[in-house]
């Protein structure tokens, strides 16, 4: 068996995966609710979790930049290696852009983000209903793109495991 990711990288990978799945589920659920105290409470939970997840993703990126991942199998074609790298970096970009677009959206809609109801984050833009609606659309679109890329990422890992019979999947498992 080849090199594996570090325990820290593995832990952050799976914690972030589960958290993202939960965040998306909550976000799509809340979007369908009518205005109510329950919706306000769930939106705040979504925002708190989003800030926390953003910090975890920042930690994961810092870890990735200071700890080289295990090399891809030597049998992989150069174009496939490039595509794998591009998808990984696009996933990182989206994981930053999504919470940032949510923060911008909250600011534009006039709802300040207060982390855990304690730490107020500054509004990034002035209140603007049109911009808020555009940022809501951007936020949703970025989430759908993340879902597609994450599904492609997972499909590639399963392809490596079940068809190529290499260690690409197992090196990210505990």
N, C-alpha and C positions, 0 to 999 in steps of 0.2 A: 504494500500500500504506500502511496506517495505522501507528500507533505500535507498537513492539515492547517486549517485556520487556527488562530489562537483561541483559547477558551473565551477570552473577552470578546473577540470578533464574533464567535459563534453565539454567545449569549446575547450580544446586542442585535445580531441579525434576527434571531427568533423573537426576542422581546419586541423589536420594532415591527416585525411582521404581524404579530398578534395585535399590537397596539394600533397599527394602521388599519387592520381589518375591523377592529372595534370602532375606531374613529369613523371610518367610512360608513359602517352600518348605522351608527348613531346619527351621522350627518344626513344620510338619506332618509332615515326615519323622521328626524326633526323637520326636515324640509317639507314633509307631507302633513305636518300638524298645523292646525289652526292656531292663531294667536291665543295664548293662554298662559297662566302661571307655570304649568308643566312645561310648555315649550320654552319659556324663558329660562327655567331651571336647567333643562337639558341642553340648551344652546350654551349656557355658561359652563356646564360640565364639558361640552365639546371643546370650547375655547380653552379651558384649563388644561385638558388633556392635550390639545394641540400645542400649547406652549411647552408643556412637559416633553412631548414627543419631539418637538423641534430641538430641544436641548439634548435629548438622547441621540438624535440624528447628528447633531453637531459633534457630540462625543464620538459617535461611530465614524464620522468622516475624519476627525483628528486621529483616531486610532488607525484608520486605513492609510492615512498619509504618512504615518510613522512606523507602520508594520506592513511589510510587503506581503501580499497574499501568496498562497502557493501557486506555482506555475501551472498553466493549462497543459494538458497532455501534448507531448511533442508531435503526436499524430494528427493534431487539429490543423486544418489548412489556415494559412495566414489571414484570409478574409474572415473566416469564422472566429479567429482570435480577436480580430479588430471589432467584429460585430458584438462579441461578448463584452469586450471592454467598453464599447460605445453604449450598450444597454445599461451596464453597471453605472456609468457616469450620468446617463440620462435619469436613471432611478434616483441617484443622489440629488441631481438638480431638481427633479420633481418633488422630492421629499422636503426640500427647502422652499420651493416656490409655492407649494400648496398652503402651508401654514402662513407664509408671508402674504399670499393673496387673501387668505381669510382675515388676517389682521387688517390689511388695507380695506377690505370690504366692511368689517365692523366699524372702522374709523369713518368711512364714507357714509355709512348708514346712521352714524351718530351714536353708536353703542361702544363705549370704551371697553377694552379688554382689561379685566382685573384678575390677575392670576390667583386662583384659589380664593377670590374675594378679598385678597389682602394687598397684593402688589399691583398697583395700577401701571399699565403700560401706556406710553404716550400714543396719542392718536397720530397716525402717519400722514393723513390727509384731512382736509376740512370736510364737514358734512356736505354731501352732494348725492341726492337720491339717484340721479341718472348714473353717476359713476358707481355707486353702490350696487345697482342692478347689473351693470357691466362686469363688475368684479365678482358678483355672485356667479354669473355665467362662466367667467374665467376659472373660478375656484372649482366649479363642477366639471368643466372640461378637462382641467389638469388632473382631477381625480380619475376621470374615465381613462385618460391616457396612461396614468399610473397603473390602473387595473390591467390594461392591455399589455403594458410592458412587463408587469409582474407575472402575468399569466405566461407570457413568452419566456421569461426567465425560468419559471418553474417547469414549463414544458421542455425547455432545453436541458435542464438538470435531469429530468426523468428520461429523456432521450439518451443522455450520456450513460445513465445507470442501466436502463433496460435494453438498449440497442447497441450502444458502443461498449458497454461493460467496462467503463473506466471509473476512476474515483472522484469525478467532478462533484457528484451529489454527496458521497459519503464524507468528504473532507469538511463539509459544513454541518454535519450531524455530530452530536456528542458521542 
